[in-house]
Amino acid sequence: MNMDITPLKDWGLPIDKMFLIAGPCSAETEEQVLETARALADDGVSIMRAGIWKPRTRPGSFEGVGLKGLAWLDRARQETGLKVCTEVAEPAHVEACLEFNIDMVWIGARTTPNPFAIQALADALKGVDIPVLVKNPVNADIGLWVGALERIHNAGINKLGVIHRGFSSTREMVYRNNPNWKIPIEFKRKFPQVPMVCDPSHICGDSKLIFGVAQEAMDLLYDGLMVEVHPNPPEAWSDAKQQLTPAQLMEMMAQLNLSHEESESRDFQQRMEQLRREVDGLDNQLLDALSSRMNIVREMGRLKREQNVSTLQPHRWNEIVQDRVEKGANLSLSNDFVLELMQAVHEEAIRQQEADRIAGSN
């Protein structure tokens, strides 16, 4: 789908060096909201965020203050001049936000993968000129992310962007949510016109890790950041570990290096062109080698069929994984990278053998 998206600069929001969304995970008290707003005003923040309705995993957790929090955001906006935004998960939330003239809304990662919920939100937003950001779904499914965006766009919303907040994983990681950078990178390739914001707070789950992820997002040409900020993070009612103080946010922003896609240096351009030609040549060699590998794999598949041997050979596959990961480590390649690469190659090998098996039985 070709989506007509209004450029970020025309959203009517103040944007200094980048599109910066900051504020507490949850609006807790009026005093806390106002204290945060006063600390963030005039510091390059484009819009203040605060959760009003909090979808929690288990009942009994703090689930947000509800409607009265919108009045607190409105007062913070009037006092400081900051624009304000919050998360919506059902049509009643949209209606309440419109009543309080909330400047922007976002759709959370738990809502994004539900087409029924997204369509209900799209219907509630129809005819409204308000920016909407859509967080990636909790699982790494780019199709669900795109589908949610399309439903909102079909409702007539053109000030539309996405938030990368990482993906749930069963693997043990340093991060709360796996950034899985290949998903947002592929999204940007397919939809370069859609503004993309990184939420390092939810990716990291730990305030000490936020700067590194924020810098990586800038290196990958994200349009901005959504960062959770609280006047006193240890006392926060939700997600205390991943929130920065306003002073820590400003310190981080001062240290961030904002990357550019190109350089005007002639020497840089010439050297990069030479290196890109070398990479292109190596990629061609890789593809030729993979093609040769698949030719051998298909012959192996033919021999297996003749002897009624299974396509999957668990013992052999385990040998390959251990050998290739070890060799990769000796070549300064990460274990995860080599494993994912070999899994992709193995999956294609099985697909080709099974395709030949099916073709041979017809």
KEKE-3310 file (N, C-alpha, C; in steps of 0.2 Angstrom, whole numbers, plus 5000, padded with zeros to 4 digits):
npx = (5004:5003:5006:5001:5009:5010:5024:5035:5039:5029:5019:5015:5022:5034:5050:5067:5083:5079:5065:5058:5051:5046:5044:5035:5032:5020:5006:5005:5002:4994:5004:5016:5015:5015:5028:5036:5034:5038:5051:5055:5052:5056:5068:5071:5062:5049:5037:5027:5025:5014:5007:4990:4980:4985:4990:4992:5001:4996:4982:4978:4990:4996:4986:4985:4979:4967:4954:4956:4969:4971:4966:4976:4987:4982:4983:4997:5001:4995:5002:5016:5017:5021:5017:5006:5005:4997:4994:4982:4969:4957:4941:4934:4945:4951:4940:4940:4952:4951:4942:4949:4958:4970:4987:4993:4992:4997:4998:4998:5010:5004:4991:4993:4994:4981:4969:4955:4954:4962:4955:4944:4949:4953:4941:4936:4945:4942:4941:4948:4961:4974:4990:4996:5005:5011:5015:5027:5021:5021:5027:5038:5033:5032:5021:5010:5012:5013:5000:4992:4996:4991:4977:4974:4978:4969:4958:4960:4970:4984:4995:5006:5015:5028:5033:5047:5049:5055:5055:5046:5055:5060:5073:5087:5092:5102:5094:5077:5067:5070:5079:5080:5085:5084:5070:5064:5073:5070:5057:5059:5065:5054:5045:5049:5044:5037:5038:5050:5052:5062:5060:5070:5068:5059:5065:5077:5074:5081:5089:5102:5106:5101:5107:5116:5107:5099:5109:5112:5100:5100:5111:5106:5098:5085:5070:5068:5066:5058:5057:5057:5054:5056:5053:5058:5064:5066:5055:5044:5028:5027:5037:5050:5064:5068:5067:5073:5080:5075:5087:5096:5091:5094:5107:5110:5105:5114:5125:5123:5126:5122:5119:5122:5116:5124:5140:5148:5161:5174:5184:5179:5168:5174:5182:5172:5164:5173:5175:5162:5161:5169:5162:5151:5156:5160:5148:5142:5150:5147:5133:5135:5142:5132:5123:5129:5131:5117:5115:5122:5115:5103:5106:5110:5098:5091:5098:5094:5080:5080:5085:5075:5077:5076:5073:5077:5092:5096:5108:5118:5115:5117:5131:5135:5131:5139:5152:5152:5149:5159:5170:5166:5168:5181:5184:5180:5166:5150:5142:5128:5125:5131:5124:5111:5113:5117:5105:5096:5101:5100:5087:5083:5089:5082:5069:5072:5075:5063:5054:5059:5057:5043:5040:5046:5037:5025)
npy = (4994:5011:5024:5040:5051:5064:5075:5075:5087:5095:5093:5101:5102:5106:5105:5102:5098:5085:5074:5074:5065:5064:5060:5054:5036:5033:5044:5049:5058:5074:5083:5077:5076:5090:5094:5086:5092:5105:5103:5098:5108:5120:5113:5107:5097:5090:5085:5081:5065:5054:5040:5036:5027:5011:4996:4982:4967:4958:4957:4969:4976:4993:5002:5014:5031:5035:5046:5058:5060:5066:5079:5084:5083:5093:5104:5105:5108:5120:5128:5126:5127:5115:5103:5088:5071:5054:5036:5027:5014:5010:5015:5024:5030:5037:5046:5053:5059:5068:5076:5083:5089:5083:5083:5073:5055:5039:5021:5006:4992:4981:4982:4984:4972:4967:4966:4969:4978:4988:4992:4997:5008:5015:5019:5027:5038:5043:5056:5065:5077:5073:5069:5052:5039:5022:5009:4995:4978:4966:4954:4949:4953:4960:4962:4963:4975:4984:4982:4987:5001:5004:5002:5013:5024:5022:5028:5041:5047:5056:5061:5052:5040:5028:5019:5011:4999:4987:4969:4955:4941:4924:4921:4923:4939:4954:4965:4971:4970:4963:4972:4969:4974:4972:4971:4985:4991:4985:4989:5003:5003:4999:5008:5022:5035:5036:5042:5037:5033:5029:5019:5018:5016:5006:4996:4993:4992:4996:5010:5012:5007:5015:5025:5019:5012:5022:5030:5021:5021:5034:5032:5024:5032:5036:5046:5051:5051:5042:5044:5038:5048:5053:5063:5057:5043:5030:5030:5028:5023:5013:5004:5008:5006:5009:5022:5039:5053:5071:5078:5068:5065:5077:5077:5065:5069:5079:5072:5064:5059:5065:5057:5058:5054:5056:5062:5078:5078:5075:5066:5057:5052:5046:5036:5028:5024:5015:5006:5001:4995:4984:4977:4974:4965:4955:4951:4946:4935:4928:4924:4916:4906:4901:4897:4886:4878:4875:4867:4856:4852:4849:4837:4829:4828:4820:4808:4804:4802:4791:4781:4782:4791:4803:4821:4830:4830:4828:4825:4828:4842:4847:4846:4854:4867:4868:4868:4879:4890:4890:4892:4904:4913:4913:4921:4933:4935:4936:4924:4924:4930:4921:4909:4913:4915:4903:4895:4901:4897:4883:4882:4886:4876:4864:4868:4867:4854:4848:4853:4847:4834:4833:4837:4826:4816:4818)
npz = (5000:4996:5006:5010:5018:5030:5030:5044:5049:5046:5056:5066:5078:5090:5084:5088:5087:5085:5085:5100:5112:5129:5146:5160:5163:5169:5173:5189:5200:5201:5205:5202:5188:5184:5190:5182:5169:5171:5173:5160:5151:5138:5135:5123:5121:5111:5114:5128:5136:5144:5153:5154:5154:5158:5151:5160:5163:5173:5184:5197:5197:5195:5185:5179:5181:5175:5168:5175:5174:5162:5163:5171:5162:5153:5161:5163:5151:5148:5158:5155:5141:5134:5122:5123:5125:5125:5128:5119:5119:5117:5109:5118:5125:5115:5112:5124:5125:5114:5118:5128:5120:5117:5111:5103:5100:5105:5100:5109:5111:5114:5109:5095:5088:5087:5076:5077:5088:5083:5072:5078:5085:5074:5068:5078:5076:5064:5053:5061:5064:5070:5076:5075:5083:5080:5090:5088:5086:5100:5097:5084:5071:5056:5047:5055:5061:5050:5045:5055:5054:5041:5043:5052:5043:5033:5039:5037:5043:5041:5048:5053:5061:5067:5082:5088:5099:5103:5104:5111:5119:5121:5124:5135:5138:5139:5137:5141:5131:5115:5103:5090:5077:5063:5060:5061:5052:5040:5039:5037:5025:5017:5019:5018:5020:5032:5048:5060:5077:5091:5106:5118:5131:5134:5126:5133:5147:5158:5165:5164:5152:5142:5134:5125:5116:5112:5105:5095:5088:5083:5074:5065:5058:5064:5067:5079:5097:5110:5127:5143:5158:5174:5189:5201:5199:5207:5215:5206:5200:5191:5180:5186:5185:5172:5169:5167:5176:5173:5172:5169:5156:5149:5150:5142:5130:5126:5124:5113:5097:5082:5067:5049:5033:5022:5017:5013:5010:4998:4997:5007:5000:4988:4994:5000:4989:4983:4993:4994:4981:4983:4993:4986:4976:4985:4990:4979:4977:4988:4986:4974:4980:4989:4980:4974:4985:4987:4976:4979:4990:4985:4978:4988:4994:4984:4985:4998:4997:4989:4998:5007:5018:5031:5028:5038:5047:5062:5070:5061:5059:5071:5072:5062:5067:5078:5073:5064:5071:5080:5071:5066:5078:5079:5068:5072:5072:5078:5089:5089:5076:5067:5070:5067:5053:5048:5052:5043:5031:5032:5033:5020:5013:5018:5013:4999:4997:5001:4992:4980:4983:4984:4971:4964:4968:4961)
capx = (5000:5006:5003:5002:5011:5012:5031:5035:5040:5022:5014:5013:5025:5041:5056:5073:5088:5076:5058:5059:5045:5048:5039:5034:5029:5013:5004:5003:4998:4995:5010:5021:5015:5017:5035:5040:5033:5042:5058:5056:5050:5062:5074:5071:5057:5044:5030:5027:5021:5012:5002:4984:4978:4991:4988:4997:5001:4992:4977:4981:4995:4994:4983:4984:4974:4961:4952:4958:4976:4970:4966:4983:4991:4980:4986:5004:5002:4994:5007:5023:5017:5023:5012:5006:5002:4996:4992:4975:4969:4950:4938:4933:4951:4951:4935:4942:4958:4949:4938:4954:4962:4977:4990:4995:4991:5000:4994:5003:5012:4999:4985:4994:4993:4974:4965:4948:4955:4965:4950:4939:4952:4953:4934:4935:4949:4940:4939:4951:4967:4979:4996:4996:5011:5009:5021:5028:5018:5026:5030:5042:5029:5031:5015:5005:5014:5011:4993:4989:4997:4986:4970:4974:4979:4963:4953:4961:4975:4990:5001:5006:5022:5029:5038:5051:5050:5058:5050:5047:5059:5061:5080:5089:5096:5103:5088:5070:5064:5075:5078:5079:5085:5082:5063:5063:5077:5066:5051:5061:5066:5048:5040:5054:5041:5034:5043:5051:5054:5064:5058:5075:5066:5056:5069:5082:5071:5087:5091:5110:5108:5097:5111:5119:5102:5097:5114:5112:5094:5103:5116:5102:5094:5078:5068:5068:5066:5053:5061:5053:5057:5052:5057:5061:5063:5065:5048:5039:5023:5027:5043:5055:5071:5069:5066:5078:5078:5075:5094:5099:5089:5097:5114:5111:5104:5120:5131:5121:5129:5116:5122:5119:5116:5130:5145:5150:5169:5175:5188:5175:5164:5178:5184:5166:5162:5178:5173:5155:5162:5172:5157:5146:5159:5160:5141:5141:5153:5142:5127:5137:5144:5126:5119:5133:5129:5110:5115:5124:5110:5098:5109:5109:5090:5090:5101:5090:5074:5082:5086:5070:5080:5073:5076:5081:5097:5098:5115:5123:5114:5121:5138:5136:5130:5144:5158:5152:5149:5166:5174:5164:5171:5188:5184:5177:5159:5146:5139:5121:5125:5133:5119:5105:5115:5116:5098:5093:5104:5098:5079:5082:5091:5076:5064:5073:5075:5056:5051:5061:5053:5036:5040:5047:5031:5020)
capy = (5000:5017:5028:5047:5053:5071:5075:5076:5094:5099:5090:5107:5101:5109:5100:5106:5094:5079:5074:5071:5063:5063:5060:5048:5030:5034:5050:5047:5063:5081:5087:5073:5078:5097:5094:5084:5096:5111:5101:5097:5114:5124:5109:5103:5092:5091:5084:5077:5059:5051:5035:5038:5020:5007:4989:4978:4959:4954:4962:4971:4981:5000:5002:5021:5035:5037:5052:5064:5062:5070:5086:5085:5085:5099:5110:5105:5111:5127:5131:5126:5127:5109:5099:5082:5065:5048:5030:5025:5007:5008:5021:5028:5033:5042:5051:5057:5063:5073:5081:5087:5092:5080:5085:5067:5049:5033:5015:5002:4986:4975:4984:4984:4965:4965:4970:4972:4984:4994:4995:5001:5015:5019:5022:5033:5043:5045:5063:5069:5079:5073:5064:5045:5034:5015:5005:4989:4973:4963:4949:4952:4952:4967:4962:4966:4982:4988:4982:4992:5007:5004:5004:5020:5028:5022:5032:5048:5050:5057:5063:5045:5037:5022:5018:5004:4998:4981:4963:4950:4936:4919:4921:4928:4945:4960:4970:4969:4968:4962:4977:4965:4980:4971:4973:4992:4993:4983:4994:5009:5002:4998:5014:5028:5041:5035:5044:5032:5035:5023:5020:5015:5014:4999:4991:4992:4990:4998:5016:5012:5005:5018:5029:5015:5011:5029:5032:5016:5023:5039:5030:5021:5038:5037:5053:5054:5046:5042:5042:5039:5053:5054:5067:5053:5036:5025:5030:5028:5018:5008:5004:5012:5004:5011:5030:5044:5060:5076:5080:5063:5065:5082:5075:5061:5072:5083:5068:5060:5061:5064:5055:5060:5049:5057:5068:5082:5077:5072:5060:5052:5049:5042:5030:5024:5021:5010:5000:4998:4990:4978:4974:4971:4959:4949:4949:4941:4928:4924:4922:4911:4900:4899:4893:4880:4874:4872:4862:4850:4850:4845:4830:4825:4826:4814:4802:4803:4799:4784:4777:4783:4794:4809:4827:4833:4825:4832:4825:4832:4849:4850:4846:4860:4873:4869:4869:4885:4895:4890:4895:4911:4916:4914:4926:4939:4935:4935:4918:4925:4931:4915:4905:4915:4914:4895:4893:4903:4893:4877:4882:4886:4869:4860:4869:4865:4846:4846:4855:4842:4828:4834:4837:4819:4811:4820)
capz = (5000:4995:5011:5009:5025:5030:5033:5052:5050:5045:5061:5070:5084:5090:5083:5088:5084:5083:5087:5106:5116:5135:5151:5164:5161:5171:5176:5195:5203:5197:5207:5198:5181:5184:5191:5176:5164:5172:5172:5153:5147:5136:5135:5117:5121:5106:5117:5134:5136:5151:5152:5158:5155:5158:5151:5164:5162:5178:5188:5203:5196:5194:5179:5177:5185:5171:5165:5179:5172:5156:5166:5174:5156:5151:5165:5162:5144:5149:5162:5152:5134:5131:5119:5127:5122:5129:5124:5118:5118:5115:5107:5124:5126:5109:5113:5130:5122:5109:5123:5131:5115:5118:5105:5100:5104:5102:5101:5112:5108:5115:5105:5088:5084:5087:5070:5079:5092:5079:5068:5082:5086:5067:5067:5082:5074:5057:5052:5066:5062:5075:5075:5079:5082:5082:5092:5085:5090:5105:5093:5078:5065:5052:5044:5059:5061:5044:5045:5060:5051:5036:5046:5054:5038:5029:5043:5035:5047:5037:5052:5055:5062:5071:5087:5089:5107:5104:5104:5117:5117:5126:5125:5140:5135:5143:5137:5142:5124:5110:5098:5083:5072:5056:5058:5059:5046:5034:5039:5035:5018:5013:5020:5020:5021:5038:5053:5065:5084:5095:5113:5121:5138:5134:5124:5138:5154:5163:5163:5162:5145:5137:5130:5120:5111:5109:5100:5089:5084:5079:5069:5060:5055:5066:5067:5086:5103:5116:5133:5150:5162:5180:5194:5206:5196:5211:5218:5201:5202:5186:5176:5189:5183:5165:5169:5168:5178:5168:5171:5165:5149:5146:5149:5137:5123:5125:5122:5107:5091:5077:5061:5043:5028:5017:5019:5007:5009:4992:4999:5010:4994:4984:4997:5001:4983:4982:4998:4992:4975:4986:4996:4980:4974:4990:4990:4973:4978:4993:4982:4970:4985:4992:4975:4973:4991:4986:4971:4982:4995:4981:4976:4994:4995:4980:4988:5004:4994:4986:5003:5012:5023:5033:5026:5043:5050:5069:5072:5057:5060:5077:5071:5058:5071:5083:5069:5061:5077:5083:5066:5066:5083:5077:5063:5075:5070:5084:5089:5087:5069:5063:5071:5063:5046:5047:5052:5037:5025:5033:5032:5013:5011:5019:5008:4992:4997:5001:4985:4975:4985:4982:4963:4962:4969:4957)
cpx = (5004:5003:5005:5003:5013:5019:5031:5036:5034:5017:5012:5016:5032:5046:5062:5078:5084:5069:5059:5053:5048:5043:5038:5030:5021:5012:5002:4999:4999:5002:5016:5021:5017:5025:5039:5040:5037:5049:5060:5055:5056:5069:5074:5066:5051:5037:5031:5023:5020:5007:4996:4981:4983:4989:4993:4996:4996:4988:4980:4987:4992:4992:4982:4978:4967:4960:4955:4965:4976:4970:4972:4988:4989:4983:4993:5005:5001:4999:5014:5023:5019:5017:5012:5003:5001:4994:4985:4974:4961:4947:4936:4939:4952:4946:4937:4948:4956:4945:4943:4959:4970:4980:4992:4994:4996:4997:5000:5005:5008:4993:4987:4993:4986:4970:4958:4949:4958:4959:4945:4942:4952:4946:4933:4939:4947:4938:4943:4958:4972:4984:4995:5002:5009:5016:5021:5024:5023:5030:5033:5039:5028:5025:5010:5006:5011:5003:4989:4990:4992:4979:4969:4974:4972:4957:4954:4966:4982:4996:5002:5013:5022:5034:5041:5052:5053:5053:5052:5051:5059:5068:5082:5094:5097:5098:5082:5067:5070:5074:5077:5079:5083:5075:5062:5067:5073:5060:5053:5062:5060:5044:5045:5050:5037:5039:5044:5054:5057:5063:5064:5073:5064:5060:5074:5079:5076:5089:5098:5111:5105:5101:5113:5113:5100:5102:5114:5106:5096:5107:5112:5096:5086:5077:5068:5067:5060:5056:5057:5057:5053:5056:5061:5060:5062:5058:5042:5034:5023:5034:5049:5062:5073:5068:5072:5075:5078:5083:5098:5097:5093:5105:5115:5110:5110:5125:5129:5124:5124:5120:5118:5120:5122:5134:5147:5158:5170:5179:5184:5171:5168:5179:5178:5164:5167:5176:5167:5156:5165:5167:5152:5149:5159:5153:5139:5144:5149:5137:5129:5139:5137:5122:5123:5131:5122:5110:5117:5119:5104:5100:5109:5102:5088:5092:5096:5083:5075:5082:5080:5073:5077:5077:5080:5086:5099:5105:5119:5121:5117:5128:5140:5136:5136:5151:5158:5152:5156:5171:5173:5167:5178:5189:5181:5170:5155:5143:5132:5121:5126:5127:5113:5107:5114:5109:5094:5095:5101:5090:5078:5084:5085:5071:5066:5073:5067:5053:5053:5058:5046:5035:5041:5041:5025:5021)
cpy = (5006:5022:5035:5050:5060:5071:5077:5084:5098:5096:5096:5106:5104:5104:5103:5101:5087:5079:5070:5071:5061:5064:5054:5042:5031:5041:5047:5052:5069:5084:5083:5075:5085:5097:5092:5089:5102:5109:5100:5103:5117:5120:5105:5098:5094:5090:5079:5071:5057:5046:5036:5031:5015:4999:4985:4970:4956:4959:4963:4976:4988:5000:5009:5025:5037:5044:5058:5065:5066:5078:5088:5087:5091:5105:5110:5109:5118:5131:5132:5127:5121:5106:5092:5077:5059:5042:5029:5017:5005:5015:5026:5032:5039:5048:5056:5062:5069:5078:5086:5090:5090:5081:5079:5061:5044:5026:5010:4996:4980:4976:4983:4977:4963:4969:4973:4978:4990:4997:4999:5008:5019:5022:5028:5039:5046:5053:5068:5071:5079:5068:5058:5042:5027:5012:4998:4984:4970:4958:4952:4950:4959:4967:4965:4973:4986:4988:4987:4999:5009:5006:5011:5025:5028:5026:5039:5051:5050:5059:5056:5043:5031:5023:5011:5004:4991:4975:4958:4944:4931:4918:4925:4933:4950:4965:4967:4967:4968:4968:4974:4971:4978:4972:4980:4994:4991:4987:5000:5009:5002:5005:5020:5034:5041:5037:5038:5034:5029:5025:5015:5012:5007:4994:4989:4989:4992:5005:5017:5011:5010:5022:5025:5014:5017:5031:5027:5018:5029:5037:5027:5026:5038:5044:5056:5049:5047:5040:5043:5043:5054:5058:5063:5045:5030:5024:5030:5022:5012:5009:5008:5012:5008:5019:5034:5050:5065:5078:5075:5063:5071:5081:5070:5064:5076:5079:5064:5063:5060:5063:5058:5055:5050:5062:5071:5081:5072:5065:5055:5048:5044:5035:5025:5021:5015:5004:4997:4993:4984:4974:4971:4965:4953:4947:4944:4935:4924:4921:4916:4905:4897:4895:4887:4875:4871:4867:4856:4847:4846:4838:4826:4823:4820:4808:4800:4800:4792:4779:4778:4786:4801:4815:4830:4828:4829:4831:4829:4839:4851:4850:4853:4866:4874:4871:4877:4891:4896:4894:4903:4915:4917:4919:4932:4940:4933:4928:4919:4926:4925:4910:4906:4914:4907:4893:4895:4899:4886:4877:4882:4879:4864:4861:4867:4857:4844:4847:4849:4835:4828:4833:4830:4814:4812:4816)
cpz = (5000:5000:5010:5016:5025:5033:5041:5053:5049:5050:5066:5077:5084:5089:5083:5084:5081:5086:5094:5110:5123:5140:5155:5161:5162:5174:5183:5199:5199:5199:5203:5191:5180:5185:5185:5170:5165:5171:5164:5149:5145:5135:5128:5116:5116:5109:5123:5134:5144:5150:5157:5159:5154:5157:5154:5162:5167:5182:5194:5203:5195:5187:5176:5181:5181:5169:5169:5177:5166:5158:5168:5168:5153:5155:5164:5156:5145:5153:5159:5145:5130:5128:5123:5123:5127:5125:5124:5116:5116:5113:5112:5125:5121:5111:5119:5128:5118:5113:5126:5127:5116:5111:5100:5104:5101:5104:5103:5109:5109:5111:5097:5085:5084:5082:5073:5083:5088:5074:5072:5084:5079:5066:5071:5080:5067:5057:5057:5063:5068:5074:5079:5077:5084:5084:5089:5089:5095:5102:5086:5072:5061:5049:5048:5060:5056:5043:5049:5057:5045:5038:5048:5048:5034:5033:5041:5039:5043:5042:5056:5056:5066:5077:5088:5096:5108:5104:5109:5114:5122:5128:5131:5137:5141:5143:5139:5136:5119:5104:5091:5078:5065:5055:5057:5053:5040:5034:5036:5027:5014:5014:5023:5022:5028:5044:5058:5071:5087:5102:5116:5128:5138:5131:5130:5145:5160:5161:5161:5155:5140:5132:5124:5114:5108:5103:5094:5085:5080:5073:5063:5057:5057:5067:5074:5091:5107:5122:5139:5155:5168:5185:5199:5204:5201:5215:5213:5202:5196:5182:5179:5186:5176:5164:5171:5172:5173:5167:5168:5158:5146:5145:5143:5130:5121:5122:5115:5101:5085:5070:5055:5038:5024:5020:5012:5006:5002:4993:5002:5004:4990:4987:4999:4995:4982:4987:4996:4986:4978:4989:4991:4978:4978:4991:4985:4974:4983:4990:4978:4974:4987:4986:4974:4979:4990:4981:4974:4987:4991:4979:4982:4996:4990:4983:4994:5002:4992:4992:5009:5018:5025:5030:5032:5046:5057:5071:5068:5058:5066:5076:5067:5062:5075:5079:5067:5066:5079:5077:5065:5071:5082:5072:5065:5073:5076:5084:5087:5079:5065:5064:5067:5055:5044:5047:5046:5031:5026:5032:5024:5010:5012:5014:5001:4992:4997:4995:4980:4977:4983:4974:4961:4963:4965:4950)
residu = (MET:ASN:MET:ASP:ILE:THR:PRO:LEU:LYS:ASP:TRP:GLY:LEU:PRO:ILE:ASP:LYS:MET:PHE:LEU:ILE:ALA:GLY:PRO:CYS:SER:ALA:GLU:THR:GLU:GLU:GLN:VAL:LEU:GLU:THR:ALA:ARG:ALA:LEU:ALA:ASP:ASP:GLY:VAL:SER:ILE:MET:ARG:ALA:GLY:ILE:TRP:LYS:PRO:ARG:THR:ARG:PRO:GLY:SER:PHE:GLU:GLY:VAL:GLY:LEU:LYS:GLY:LEU:ALA:TRP:LEU:ASP:ARG:ALA:ARG:GLN:GLU:THR:GLY:LEU:LYS:VAL:CYS:THR:GLU:VAL:ALA:GLU:PRO:ALA:HIS:VAL:GLU:ALA:CYS:LEU:GLU:PHE:ASN:ILE:ASP:MET:VAL:TRP:ILE:GLY:ALA:ARG:THR:THR:PRO:ASN:PRO:PHE:ALA:ILE:GLN:ALA:LEU:ALA:ASP:ALA:LEU:LYS:GLY:VAL:ASP:ILE:PRO:VAL:LEU:VAL:LYS:ASN:PRO:VAL:ASN:ALA:ASP:ILE:GLY:LEU:TRP:VAL:GLY:ALA:LEU:GLU:ARG:ILE:HIS:ASN:ALA:GLY:ILE:ASN:LYS:LEU:GLY:VAL:ILE:HIS:ARG:GLY:PHE:SER:SER:THR:ARG:GLU:MET:VAL:TYR:ARG:ASN:ASN:PRO:ASN:TRP:LYS:ILE:PRO:ILE:GLU:PHE:LYS:ARG:LYS:PHE:PRO:GLN:VAL:PRO:MET:VAL:CYS:ASP:PRO:SER:HIS:ILE:CYS:GLY:ASP:SER:LYS:LEU:ILE:PHE:GLY:VAL:ALA:GLN:GLU:ALA:MET:ASP:LEU:LEU:TYR:ASP:GLY:LEU:MET:VAL:GLU:VAL:HIS:PRO:ASN:PRO:PRO:GLU:ALA:TRP:SER:ASP:ALA:LYS:GLN:GLN:LEU:THR:PRO:ALA:GLN:LEU:MET:GLU:MET:MET:ALA:GLN:LEU:ASN:LEU:SER:HIS:GLU:GLU:SER:GLU:SER:ARG:ASP:PHE:GLN:GLN:ARG:MET:GLU:GLN:LEU:ARG:ARG:GLU:VAL:ASP:GLY:LEU:ASP:ASN:GLN:LEU:LEU:ASP:ALA:LEU:SER:SER:ARG:MET:ASN:ILE:VAL:ARG:GLU:MET:GLY:ARG:LEU:LYS:ARG:GLU:GLN:ASN:VAL:SER:THR:LEU:GLN:PRO:HIS:ARG:TRP:ASN:GLU:ILE:VAL:GLN:ASP:ARG:VAL:GLU:LYS:GLY:ALA:ASN:LEU:SER:LEU:SER:ASN:ASP:PHE:VAL:LEU:GLU:LEU:MET:GLN:ALA:VAL:HIS:GLU:GLU:ALA:ILE:ARG:GLN:GLN:GLU:ALA:ASP:ARG:ILE:ALA:GLY:SER:ASN)
# end
